[in-house]
Amino acid sequence: MGSKAKRKVIIAGGGIGGLSAALGLANKGCSVTVLEQSEKFGEIGAGIQIGPNAFHAMDYLGVGDAGRAKAVYIDKLVMMDGLSGDQIAQIPVDEPFRKRFGNPYAVIHRADLHGVFLDGCVKHPDITLINTERAVAYENTASGAKVITEKGSVYEGDAVIGCDGVRSKLREQLTGGDALRLSGHVAYRAVLPIDKMPEDLRWNAATLWAGPKCHMVHYPLQGWKTFNLVATFVTDIENVGTNEPGHRDEVLSRFGDIVPRARKLLEVPTEWRRWVLGDREPIENWSDGNVTLLGDAAHPTHQYFAQGACMAMEDAVCLADRVEKFDGDFKSAFIAYQDERIIRAYRVVLSSRQLGLLYHAQGVERKIRNAVLGAKSPNDFYNSLEWLYGGTGLGG
């Protein structure tokens, strides 16, 4: 940006999206303050998958090498039929894949990825991190915008970015209160020490076992010291929360038809955490004057495309680029940013909904799924994923 005094940006939310935005904007010359509601900056959850598009974003934000050092590089993505135990399809993510998309496909512990961004922010002289401040409202001002927190604190700047997640208070204000769309799907998550992972399932792959109204995923983490395990099922249970204790009997009862080879894995964890899965209907506007939304606050999505964190990183890249191009004219930059991001981000949201139906197919639908996916070659899969993995977040 120009030679004017550093423009000040307030970011509500210190997750992967908020810290990505902080790095992107600080690298463009902004002074950034990040407000995090928790007592410390950190991440809950378990493993996540990182596509080539996310590595493009991490490189742009200056943390690509650090992220690569924490990742595990798998050989393939595998879908198994949970009823028969047969392989449905696989997508190799080895050298031909990396050459095609310019970066690898990897898996990483969410806390490790968050730590990469947090370390980058801590080291950056133009980023200030503040804990125990939950943003509950914003206000456009004559000179910019400000955030009001639950404690009554006020943080003012030239612009405000709402990165406060699926239950964003800033989005609630901006939209007038659009409802969270609950899917009826619940995800149980656990991380197993490597010696607890059955040897015949220690595959260097992101593996999905598809079953009727359920599926499970496993892959290695943390230098093959642990394995990530996620079991997802359709339920009519009401009032399921976020990161609450899960019940072993409940998850086992939902996978009763799965082949023993896979089901035995669900008997291993001694502790489960469970999450209700939800998203929101797409909206045509993320911005209000000098305020905009990013990541899950803008486009919350189901986990099935493994792109939630990736899309937030891409948002940060695009946002930083547009702020630089508009030389700190945040209103114009925010409109340009959302115009670039809305179609791509919501394509992921809507595609994720469809993948949930695909994974949980029953009867004839299951047979059609297996036949169609089983007939695809690696190049067929690569072509169908070009729109996603070939992206960088910068757009035109």
C-alpha positions in Angstrom: 0.0 0.0 0.0 1.0 3.6 -0.2 3.1 5.7 2.2 0.3 6.7 4.5 0.3 5.7 8.2 -0.3 2.0 8.8 -4.0 1.2 8.5 -5.4 -0.6 11.6 -7.5 -3.7 11.2 -9.4 -5.5 14.0 -10.0 -9.2 13.5 -12.6 -11.0 15.6 -11.6 -14.6 16.1 -8.2 -16.3 16.5 -8.7 -19.6 14.7 -7.0 -20.6 11.5 -9.0 -18.1 9.4 -8.4 -15.2 11.8 -4.7 -15.8 12.0 -4.4 -16.3 8.3 -6.1 -13.0 7.7 -3.8 -11.3 10.2 -0.7 -12.6 8.5 -2.0 -11.6 5.1 -2.9 -8.1 6.0 0.1 -7.5 8.2 2.3 -8.6 5.3 0.6 -5.9 3.2 1.5 -3.2 5.8 -1.5 -3.1 8.1 -1.4 -3.0 11.8 -3.6 -5.9 13.0 -5.2 -6.7 16.3 -6.7 -10.2 16.8 -9.4 -10.8 19.4 -9.8 -14.3 20.7 -12.6 -15.3 23.1 -10.7 -18.2 24.7 -8.1 -17.8 27.5 -5.4 -18.8 25.1 -5.0 -19.1 21.3 -5.3 -22.7 20.3 -7.4 -25.3 18.4 -9.6 -28.1 19.4 -10.4 -31.1 17.2 -8.1 -33.6 15.5 -6.8 -34.0 12.1 -7.6 -32.1 8.9 -6.7 -32.6 5.3 -4.7 -30.1 3.2 -5.2 -29.9 -0.5 -2.7 -28.3 -3.0 -4.8 -25.1 -3.0 -4.2 -24.7 0.8 -0.4 -25.1 0.3 -0.6 -22.3 -2.4 -2.3 -20.1 0.2 0.2 -21.0 2.9 3.1 -20.1 0.7 1.5 -16.7 -0.1 1.1 -16.1 3.6 4.7 -17.0 4.3 4.1 -20.2 6.4 4.3 -22.8 3.7 7.6 -24.3 4.8 6.6 -24.5 8.4 3.3 -26.1 7.5 5.0 -28.7 5.3 7.3 -29.6 8.2 4.3 -30.6 10.3 2.3 -32.5 7.7 2.2 -36.2 6.8 2.2 -36.9 3.1 -0.1 -39.7 2.2 -0.1 -41.8 -0.9 -3.7 -41.9 -1.8 -7.3 -41.1 -1.0 -9.3 -44.3 -0.6 -13.0 -45.1 -0.4 -14.1 -48.5 0.9 -17.5 -50.0 1.0 -18.3 -50.5 4.7 -20.9 -53.3 4.0 -18.8 -55.5 1.7 -15.3 -54.4 2.8 -14.3 -53.9 -0.9 -12.5 -50.9 -2.2 -14.8 -48.6 -4.2 -12.2 -46.2 -5.6 -8.9 -44.6 -4.9 -7.2 -41.3 -6.0 -3.4 -41.5 -6.0 -1.8 -38.3 -4.6 1.7 -39.2 -5.4 4.1 -37.5 -7.8 1.8 -37.3 -10.9 -0.8 -35.6 -8.6 1.8 -33.2 -7.2 3.0 -32.3 -10.7 -0.5 -31.8 -11.9 -1.5 -29.4 -9.1 1.8 -27.9 -8.2 1.7 -29.0 -4.5 1.1 -32.1 -2.5 -1.9 -33.5 -0.6 -1.3 -33.9 3.1 -2.9 -34.4 6.5 -2.0 -32.6 9.7 -3.2 -32.2 13.2 -5.4 -29.1 13.5 -3.5 -27.9 16.5 -0.2 -28.2 14.6 -1.6 -26.2 11.7 -3.0 -23.6 13.9 0.4 -23.4 15.7 2.1 -22.7 12.5 -0.1 -19.6 11.9 0.1 -18.6 15.6 3.9 -18.7 15.6 3.9 -16.5 12.4 1.6 -14.0 14.1 3.6 -13.9 17.4 6.8 -13.2 15.5 5.2 -10.4 13.3 5.8 -6.9 14.7 2.5 -5.6 13.3 0.2 -8.2 14.9 -1.2 -7.9 18.4 -3.0 -10.9 20.0 -5.5 -10.4 22.7 -7.3 -13.2 24.7 -10.6 -13.5 26.5 -12.3 -10.9 24.3 -15.4 -12.2 22.5 -16.7 -9.9 19.8 -20.5 -9.5 20.0 -21.2 -6.5 17.8 -19.6 -4.1 15.3 -20.2 -0.5 14.2 -19.2 1.5 11.2 -17.7 4.8 12.2 -16.8 8.0 10.4 -13.2 6.9 10.2 -13.6 3.1 9.9 -15.2 0.5 12.2 -15.1 -0.8 15.7 -15.8 -4.0 17.6 -17.7 -4.3 20.9 -16.9 -7.3 23.1 -18.8 -9.2 25.6 -16.9 -7.5 28.4 -17.9 -4.1 27.0 -14.4 -3.3 25.6 -14.3 -1.3 22.3 -11.6 -1.8 19.7 -11.5 0.7 16.9 -9.7 0.6 13.5 -10.0 1.4 9.9 -11.7 -2.0 9.3 -13.1 -5.1 11.0 -12.9 -8.7 9.8 -15.4 -11.2 11.3 -13.6 -14.5 11.6 -15.7 -15.7 14.6 -16.8 -19.0 13.2 -20.0 -20.9 12.5 -21.9 -19.1 15.3 -20.5 -15.7 14.4 -22.1 -12.8 16.2 -20.8 -10.4 13.6 -22.6 -12.4 10.9 -25.7 -12.4 12.9 -25.7 -8.6 13.0 -24.7 -8.3 9.4 -27.5 -10.6 8.1 -30.1 -9.8 10.7 -29.9 -13.4 12.0 -29.9 -16.2 9.4 -30.4 -19.6 11.0 -27.7 -22.3 11.4 -28.8 -25.2 9.1 -28.3 -28.4 11.2 -27.7 -31.5 9.0 -28.7 -34.2 11.4 -25.2 -35.5 11.1 -23.0 -35.9 14.2 -19.2 -36.4 14.0 -17.3 -38.4 16.7 -13.5 -37.6 16.8 -10.6 -39.3 18.5 -6.8 -39.5 18.1 -5.2 -42.9 18.7 -1.5 -43.6 19.6 0.0 -45.6 16.7 0.3 -48.7 18.9 -3.5 -48.7 19.4 -4.2 -48.6 15.6 -4.9 -52.1 14.2 -1.9 -53.0 12.1 -4.0 -54.1 9.1 -5.4 -50.6 8.9 -2.2 -48.6 9.2 -2.4 -47.3 5.7 -0.6 -44.3 4.4 -3.9 -43.0 3.1 -6.9 -40.9 4.0 -9.4 -43.8 4.1 -13.2 -43.4 4.1 -15.4 -46.4 4.9 -18.9 -45.6 3.5 -21.9 -47.2 5.1 -25.7 -46.7 5.3 -26.3 -43.3 7.0 -22.8 -43.4 8.4 -19.1 -43.3 7.4 -15.7 -43.3 9.1 -12.4 -41.8 8.2 -8.8 -42.6 9.4 -5.3 -41.4 8.5 -1.9 -41.0 10.1 -0.8 -37.8 11.9 2.2 -36.3 13.7 5.0 -38.2 12.0 3.1 -41.4 12.2 2.9 -41.2 16.0 -0.9 -41.0 16.0 -3.9 -41.8 13.8 -6.9 -39.6 13.3 -10.3 -41.2 13.5 -13.7 -39.6 12.7 -17.0 -41.5 12.8 -20.0 -39.6 11.3 -23.6 -40.7 11.3 -27.1 -39.4 10.7 -29.1 -39.0 13.9 -32.4 -37.6 15.2 -30.8 -36.8 18.6 -31.5 -33.2 19.5 -29.4 -30.7 21.3 -26.1 -32.2 20.3 -23.4 -29.6 21.1 -19.8 -28.8 20.0 -16.8 -30.6 21.4 -18.7 -32.4 24.1 -18.0 -35.9 25.5 -19.2 -38.7 23.2 -20.5 -42.1 24.2 -18.9 -45.3 23.0 -22.1 -47.2 22.9 -23.8 -44.6 20.8 -21.2 -44.6 18.1 -20.9 -48.4 18.0 -24.7 -48.8 17.7 -24.6 -46.6 14.5 -22.0 -48.8 12.8 -23.6 -52.2 13.4 -23.7 -53.1 9.8 -20.1 -52.2 9.0 -17.6 -55.1 8.3 -15.7 -56.2 11.5 -12.4 -55.2 10.0 -13.4 -51.5 10.1 -15.8 -51.6 13.0 -13.2 -53.0 15.4 -11.4 -49.7 15.1 -14.4 -47.9 16.7 -13.9 -50.1 19.8 -10.4 -48.8 20.4 -10.9 -45.1 21.6 -11.3 -44.7 25.4 -12.5 -41.1 24.9 -14.5 -39.5 22.1 -15.5 -35.9 21.4 -18.6 -35.2 19.4 -19.8 -32.3 17.2 -23.0 -31.5 15.5 -22.5 -30.6 11.9 -24.1 -27.6 10.4 -23.8 -25.0 7.7 -25.8 -22.0 6.5 -27.6 -21.1 3.3 -25.4 -19.1 0.9 -25.8 -15.3 1.1 -25.0 -12.8 -1.6 -23.2 -10.2 0.7 -20.6 -10.6 3.4 -19.8 -6.9 3.9 -21.2 -3.9 5.6 -19.1 -0.8 4.9 -15.7 -1.3 6.5 -16.7 -4.7 7.9 -16.6 -8.1 6.2 -16.7 -11.8 7.1 -14.1 -14.6 6.4 -13.9 -18.3 6.7 -16.7 -20.1 8.6 -18.3 -16.8 9.5 -18.9 -16.2 5.8 -19.4 -19.7 4.4 -19.6 -22.5 7.1 -19.5 -25.9 5.5 -19.7 -29.6 6.3 -16.4 -31.5 6.6 -17.0 -33.8 3.6 -14.9 -31.9 1.1 -12.1 -31.4 3.7 -11.9 -27.8 2.6 -13.1 -25.7 5.6 -9.7 -24.5 6.7 -8.4 -24.4 3.2 -11.2 -22.0 2.1 -10.4 -19.8 5.1 -6.8 -19.6 4.0 -7.8 -18.8 0.5 -10.1 -16.1 1.8 -7.2 -14.5 3.6 -5.0 -14.5 0.5 -7.7 -12.9 -1.6 -8.6 -10.3 1.1 -4.9 -9.3 1.5 -4.5 -9.0 -2.2 -7.6 -6.8 -2.7 -6.7 -4.6 0.3 -3.3 -4.0 -1.3 -4.8 -3.4 -4.8 -7.3 -0.8 -3.4 -4.6 0.9 -1.4 -6.5 0.6 1.9 -9.9 1.6 0.5 -11.5 -1.1 2.6 -15.1 -0.7 1.4 -14.1 -1.2 -2.2 -11.6 -4.0 -1.3 -14.2 -5.9 0.6 -16.7 -5.8 -2.2 -14.0 -7.0 -4.7 -12.9 -9.7 -2.2 -16.4 -11.1 -1.7 -17.2 -10.9 -5.5 -14.2 -13.1 -6.1 -14.8 -15.6 -3.3 -18.5 -16.1 -3.1 -19.0 -18.5 -6.0 -16.0 -20.6 -5.2 -16.6 -20.9 -1.5 -20.3 -21.7 -1.9 -19.5 -24.3 -4.5 -17.6 -26.1 -1.8 -20.5 -25.7 0.7 -23.1 -27.1 -1.7 -20.8 -29.8 -3.0 -20.1 -30.9 0.6 -23.8 -31.4 1.1 -23.9 -33.7 -1.9 -20.9 -35.6 -0.7 -22.6 -36.4 2.6 -25.5 -38.0 0.6 -22.9 -39.9 -1.5 -21.0 -41.3 1.5 -24.2 -42.4 3.2 -25.9 -44.0 0.2 -28.1 -47.1 0.7 -29.7 -49.7 -1.5 -29.6 -49.1 -5.3 -28.0 -45.7 -4.7 -25.0 -47.4 -3.1 -24.6 -49.7 -6.0 -24.7 -46.8 -8.5 -22.2 -44.9 -6.4 -19.8 -47.9 -6.3 -20.1 -48.5 -10.1 -19.6 -44.9 -11.1 -16.7 -44.1 -8.8 -15.1 -47.5 -9.4 -15.0 -46.9 -13.2 -13.0 -43.6 -12.8 -9.3 -43.5 -13.6 -6.8 -41.3 -11.6 -6.9 -38.8 -14.5 -10.7 -38.7 -14.4 -10.5 -37.8 -10.7 -7.8 -35.2 -11.4 -9.9 -33.6 -14.1 -13.0 -33.4 -11.8 -10.9 -31.8 -9.1 -9.1 -29.2 -11.2 -11.5 -26.4 -10.3 -10.7 -27.0 -6.6 -7.1 -28.0 -6.3 -5.9 -25.8 -9.2 -7.0 -22.6 -7.3 -4.9 -20.2 -5.4 -7.4 -17.9 -3.8 -6.2 -14.9 -5.8 -8.6 -15.3 -8.7 -8.5 -12.9 -11.5 
